[in-house]
Structure formats: C-alpha cells, structure tokens
Amino acid sequence: MWTHPLAIALVAVGSTLLTIFLTPRLQHHFWKYQRRDELRLEAINAFNRLTNEFLAGELFGRPLRDREDREAWFTALNMASARVEVLFSDEASLAIKVVDDMVRPGLRLQGERAEDFVRERDAALHTLYREVIPLPRRTTGRRPS
C-alpha cells in the first residue's frame, strides 16, 4: 500500500505543506528566546558597567556627587535596573535592588563598605548571568542577612 505512487505523492505533498507551515513558526519561536537572551545580556552589561563606574569613582576620588553627569549616570542605572525588573525573575530583581540601595549620593565607599558593595554586585551579576547561561549556584560569596 505505501509503495503505491499516489500514497508516496500524498505523503510528499503533505510533508512539504507541513514544512512550509511549521518552519516559520518554529524559527520565530526560537528567535524570540534568542532575542530575549540578547536583551538580557545587554542589561547585564549595562548594570555591570554602571556599577563599576560608581565603584571606580568612589575608590579613586571622583565620586558621583562631584561629577557633572551624575543625573545621566543615575538615569542610566535606573534604566538598567528597570530592564532587569522586566526581563528577569523576582530573585534577580531583588539582587539588583540590594545593590541599588547601596548607591546613594553622598555615601562614601571606603574599606568594608566597598567590599560589601563588590560582594553584593558580584552576587547580583551571578544571579543575572545564571538566568541566561547555565551556571552552578554559588554556595558562598554573600554575607548572610
């Protein structure tokens, strides 16, 4: 029965139509996830860059309150945090919030405060990257609350 030319033609036509119908939908499905991950990585890079600017400014004597562009910097940090809020899980949003709360005008990062900031920033970055790239969970690094 399956060797009959009409059966072979029907299977071939059916397979072709199924491929024509499903391929664009499958491509779109996978493209959405790829694009989401690209947006997530952009948000992580922006957050990392901005927190490093803050840390370098504090440690090397050019804190935010002395910079002419502090409003632009705070705006950029808030934008990066908002992107994290939208694109990542609640756990990642909370990790970012901990770091955001440590960034205040007039707050001086010296000694232990700088170490706390770096520790929380690194923990937040690990949480963010773990949602995009398979990374093992960290068992150390953050101080217990």
Residue frames relative to the residue before (quaternion, step in Angstrom):
aa qw qx qy qz dx dy dz
M 1.0000 0.0000 0.0000 0.0000 0.00 0.00 0.00
W 0.7219 0.4391 -0.2636 0.4654 3.64 0.84 -0.93
T 0.6354 0.5206 -0.3424 0.4560 3.56 1.21 -0.20
H 0.4550 0.6718 -0.4570 0.3646 3.57 1.26 -0.02
P 0.5539 -0.6527 0.4041 0.3223 3.62 -0.84 0.94
L 0.6416 0.5190 -0.3363 0.4538 3.62 1.02 -0.71
A 0.6395 0.5143 -0.3241 0.4706 3.61 1.00 -0.77
I 0.6438 0.5115 -0.3172 0.4725 3.59 0.98 -0.84
A 0.6599 0.5061 -0.3065 0.4630 3.60 0.93 -0.87
L 0.6586 0.5036 -0.3133 0.4631 3.60 0.95 -0.83
V 0.6423 0.5023 -0.3225 0.4807 3.58 0.98 -0.79
A 0.6556 0.5126 -0.3098 0.4597 3.61 0.93 -0.86
V 0.6749 0.4738 -0.2945 0.4830 3.59 0.89 -0.91
G 0.6470 0.5199 -0.3180 0.4583 3.59 0.95 -0.83
S 0.6556 0.5045 -0.3059 0.4712 3.58 0.97 -0.87
T 0.6486 0.5183 -0.3145 0.4601 3.57 0.97 -0.83
L 0.6732 0.4851 -0.2994 0.4710 3.60 0.88 -0.89
L 0.6345 0.5237 -0.3247 0.4666 3.56 1.01 -0.80
T 0.6504 0.5064 -0.3073 0.4756 3.59 0.98 -0.83
I 0.6514 0.5121 -0.3118 0.4649 3.59 0.92 -0.89
F 0.6950 0.4772 -0.2710 0.4645 3.58 0.97 -0.83
L 0.7707 0.4143 -0.2074 0.4374 3.59 0.82 -0.98
T 0.5877 0.6245 -0.3802 0.3466 3.61 0.98 -0.75
P 0.6962 0.4507 -0.3203 0.4578 3.67 0.69 -0.85
R 0.6447 0.5226 -0.3272 0.4518 3.58 1.01 -0.72
L 0.6553 0.4913 -0.3092 0.4833 3.57 0.99 -0.80
Q 0.6353 0.5191 -0.3332 0.4646 3.59 0.96 -0.80
H 0.6596 0.5039 -0.3086 0.4646 3.57 0.92 -0.88
H 0.6215 0.5494 -0.3354 0.4466 3.57 0.99 -0.85
F 0.7184 0.4288 -0.2560 0.4843 3.60 0.78 -0.97
W 0.6022 0.5571 -0.3565 0.4471 3.62 1.08 -0.65
K 0.6206 0.5502 -0.3494 0.4360 3.61 0.97 -0.80
Y 0.6900 0.4680 -0.2828 0.4742 3.59 0.89 -0.89
Q 0.6264 0.5227 -0.3364 0.4705 3.57 1.05 -0.72
R 0.6722 0.4931 -0.2970 0.4655 3.59 0.90 -0.90
R 0.6219 0.5358 -0.3377 0.4606 3.60 1.02 -0.77
D 0.6709 0.4883 -0.2998 0.4707 3.58 0.94 -0.85
E 0.6120 0.5315 -0.3488 0.4703 3.60 1.08 -0.66
L 0.6571 0.4976 -0.3062 0.4762 3.59 0.95 -0.85
R 0.6311 0.5321 -0.3265 0.4604 3.57 1.04 -0.77
L 0.6723 0.4878 -0.3031 0.4672 3.58 0.91 -0.88
E 0.6100 0.5332 -0.3470 0.4725 3.61 1.07 -0.66
A 0.6539 0.5049 -0.3112 0.4697 3.60 0.97 -0.84
I 0.6396 0.5144 -0.3259 0.4692 3.59 0.97 -0.81
N 0.6725 0.4970 -0.3055 0.4554 3.58 0.87 -0.91
A 0.6379 0.5126 -0.3310 0.4699 3.60 1.00 -0.76
F 0.6518 0.5085 -0.3114 0.4687 3.59 0.92 -0.89
N 0.6630 0.5065 -0.3028 0.4607 3.58 0.90 -0.93
R 0.6585 0.5085 -0.3099 0.4602 3.60 0.88 -0.91
L 0.6984 0.4837 -0.2794 0.4475 3.58 0.84 -0.98
T 0.6684 0.4774 -0.3172 0.4741 3.60 0.93 -0.76
N 0.6365 0.5107 -0.3333 0.4722 3.59 1.09 -0.62
E 0.6028 0.5344 -0.3554 0.4741 3.60 1.08 -0.64
F 0.6483 0.5156 -0.3114 0.4657 3.56 0.95 -0.89
L 0.6797 0.4972 -0.2881 0.4559 3.57 0.83 -1.00
A 0.6684 0.4903 -0.3025 0.4704 3.59 0.89 -0.91
G 0.6422 0.5254 -0.3243 0.4543 3.58 0.96 -0.79
E 0.6809 0.4837 -0.2853 0.4701 3.56 0.96 -0.84
L 0.7297 0.4478 -0.2528 0.4506 3.58 0.86 -0.92
F 0.7702 0.3454 -0.1859 0.5029 3.59 1.08 -0.64
G 0.6648 -0.5985 0.2829 0.3462 3.55 1.13 0.69
R 0.6548 0.4490 -0.3463 0.4998 3.57 1.14 0.45
P 0.0076 -0.8517 0.5239 -0.0045 3.59 0.60 1.11
L 0.7129 -0.4851 0.3155 0.3961 3.52 -1.30 0.41
R 0.6578 0.5319 -0.3414 0.4096 3.59 0.88 -0.78
D 0.6780 0.4656 -0.2893 0.4897 3.61 1.24 -0.37
R 0.6120 0.5813 -0.3489 0.4073 3.58 1.21 -0.26
E 0.5092 -0.6566 0.4679 0.3012 3.54 -1.03 0.83
D 0.7502 0.4041 -0.2074 0.4805 3.57 1.05 -0.72
R 0.2455 0.8053 -0.5162 0.1574 3.63 1.10 0.50
E 0.6260 0.5315 -0.3502 0.4506 3.61 1.01 -0.68
A 0.6488 0.5003 -0.3153 0.4789 3.58 0.98 -0.80
W 0.6427 0.5205 -0.3257 0.4581 3.57 1.02 -0.79
F 0.6672 0.4871 -0.3049 0.4739 3.60 0.90 -0.90
T 0.6194 0.5343 -0.3402 0.4639 3.57 1.03 -0.75
A 0.6690 0.4951 -0.2993 0.4665 3.59 0.90 -0.91
L 0.6461 0.5065 -0.3258 0.4689 3.61 0.98 -0.78
N 0.6550 0.5013 -0.3136 0.4704 3.58 0.96 -0.81
M 0.6290 0.5217 -0.3361 0.4682 3.59 1.04 -0.71
A 0.6553 0.5005 -0.3141 0.4705 3.58 0.94 -0.86
S 0.6510 0.5102 -0.3125 0.4672 3.59 0.98 -0.81
A 0.6480 0.5124 -0.3190 0.4645 3.59 1.01 -0.77
R 0.6289 0.5203 -0.3371 0.4692 3.58 1.03 -0.72
V 0.6291 0.5155 -0.3322 0.4776 3.57 1.02 -0.76
E 0.6236 0.5572 -0.3304 0.4377 3.58 0.96 -0.88
V 0.7249 0.4382 -0.2369 0.4758 3.58 0.96 -0.88
L 0.7846 0.4029 -0.1834 0.4340 3.58 0.83 -0.99
F 0.7571 0.3645 -0.1893 0.5081 3.58 1.19 -0.43
S 0.6720 -0.5001 0.3784 0.3937 3.53 -1.36 0.13
D 0.6830 -0.4634 0.3706 0.4259 3.54 -1.34 0.13
E 0.6063 0.5611 -0.3496 0.4419 3.60 1.06 -0.74
A 0.6712 0.4808 -0.2946 0.4812 3.59 0.94 -0.88
S 0.6341 0.5308 -0.3315 0.4542 3.59 0.99 -0.78
L 0.6522 0.5037 -0.3144 0.4712 3.58 1.01 -0.77
A 0.6301 0.5306 -0.3338 0.4583 3.59 1.01 -0.77
I 0.6527 0.4951 -0.3062 0.4849 3.58 1.02 -0.78
K 0.6286 0.5520 -0.3348 0.4337 3.57 0.99 -0.81
V 0.6086 0.5482 -0.3525 0.4526 3.60 1.02 -0.75
V 0.6805 0.4644 -0.2858 0.4893 3.59 0.93 -0.88
D 0.6253 0.5458 -0.3347 0.4462 3.60 0.95 -0.84
D 0.6643 0.5133 -0.3041 0.4502 3.57 0.97 -0.84
M 0.6542 0.5087 -0.3131 0.4640 3.58 1.18 -0.46
V 0.6541 0.4826 -0.3008 0.4988 3.59 1.28 -0.29
R 0.2300 0.7543 -0.5765 0.2137 3.54 -0.29 1.32
P 0.5315 -0.6090 0.4637 0.3629 3.57 -1.00 0.70
G 0.7901 0.3053 -0.2353 0.4765 3.54 -0.99 0.82
L 0.5764 0.5656 -0.3889 0.4434 3.60 1.21 -0.27
R 0.2169 -0.7858 0.5682 0.1121 3.55 -0.71 1.03
L 0.2441 -0.7547 0.5945 0.1320 3.54 -0.86 1.00
Q 0.1953 0.7597 -0.5918 0.1858 3.53 -0.30 1.24
G 0.8680 0.0973 -0.0661 0.4824 3.55 -1.11 0.70
E 0.8620 0.0227 0.0194 0.5061 3.52 -0.70 -1.15
R 0.6126 0.5486 -0.3545 0.4451 3.60 1.04 -0.68
A 0.6444 0.5061 -0.3179 0.4770 3.57 1.01 -0.79
E 0.6457 0.5093 -0.3179 0.4718 3.58 0.98 -0.80
D 0.6344 0.5190 -0.3243 0.4722 3.59 1.01 -0.80
F 0.6447 0.5260 -0.3168 0.4553 3.56 0.96 -0.90
V 0.6692 0.4912 -0.2975 0.4716 3.59 0.87 -0.95
R 0.6462 0.5248 -0.3204 0.4521 3.59 0.94 -0.86
E 0.6954 0.4628 -0.2761 0.4754 3.60 0.87 -0.93
R 0.6284 0.5305 -0.3314 0.4624 3.57 1.04 -0.77
D 0.6641 0.5004 -0.2965 0.4696 3.58 0.95 -0.90
A 0.6399 0.5109 -0.3239 0.4739 3.59 1.00 -0.78
A 0.6486 0.5069 -0.3190 0.4698 3.60 0.99 -0.81
L 0.6523 0.5065 -0.3183 0.4654 3.60 0.93 -0.84
H 0.6359 0.5215 -0.3317 0.4622 3.57 0.97 -0.80
T 0.6449 0.5166 -0.3145 0.4673 3.58 0.96 -0.86
L 0.6686 0.4998 -0.2988 0.4625 3.58 0.92 -0.89
Y 0.6883 0.4774 -0.2927 0.4611 3.58 0.79 -0.97
R 0.6129 0.5704 -0.3496 0.4205 3.59 1.04 -0.74
E 0.6663 0.4968 -0.3138 0.4590 3.60 1.11 -0.54
V 0.6986 0.4202 -0.2671 0.5138 3.59 1.25 -0.29
I 0.7821 0.1804 -0.0554 0.5939 3.54 0.99 -0.95
P 0.4736 -0.6687 0.4724 0.3245 3.61 -0.89 0.77
L 0.0863 0.7734 -0.6168 0.1183 3.55 -0.49 1.27
P 0.5116 -0.6205 0.4730 0.3599 3.60 -1.08 0.52
R 0.5479 -0.5907 0.4724 0.3575 3.55 -1.19 0.51
R 0.4157 -0.6886 0.5342 0.2599 3.53 -1.09 0.74
T 0.2635 -0.7661 0.5651 0.1560 3.52 -1.01 0.82
T 0.7636 0.2122 -0.1433 0.5928 3.58 1.25 -0.32
G 0.4819 0.6831 -0.4779 0.2699 3.52 -1.28 0.02
R 0.7633 0.2792 -0.1762 0.5554 3.60 0.87 -0.85
R 0.4407 -0.6685 0.5309 0.2777 3.49 -1.06 0.76
P 0.5006 -0.6420 0.4687 0.3428 3.60 -0.94 0.75
S 0.4847 -0.6828 0.4741 0.2721 3.56 -1.05 0.80
